[in-house]
Amino acid sequence: QVQLVESGGDLVQPGGSLRLSCAASGFAFMNFAMSWYRQAPGKERELVASIGSRSITTKYTESVKGRFTISRDNFKNTVDLQMHSLKPEDTAVYYCKAFMSGVGGPVYYWGQGTQVTVSS
């Protein structure tokens, strides 16, 4: 069965760092683009970062540029989000998503999320 399992979320002080990881199984990971989204209470889910299937292209939302780095390992079927200089506004549940333009339409898989709390 398809699984995306996030880990690494924690309580961290402003200015601190965290590394999130998403472990994938049950599908052809190397053929999917991967993204990290986040959702804070009362706010819409927003795209944080994305990476192409071969790690050739990466994209970031403006608010995290220079602080977050997305990476993937197609041998381990994992995608990571390294976060530095964390701010209280980074507090959210972080989700990983797999995407592929398949025959008959796009294919999406979502993980269950991991909580990141930035607070002093």
Secondary structure, 3 states (H helix, E strand, C coil): CCEEEEECCCEECCCCCEEEEEEEECCCHHHCEEEEEEECCCCCCEEEEEECCCCCCEEECHHHCCCEEEEEECCCCEEEEEECCCCHHHCEEEEEEEEEEECCEEEEEECCCEEEEECC
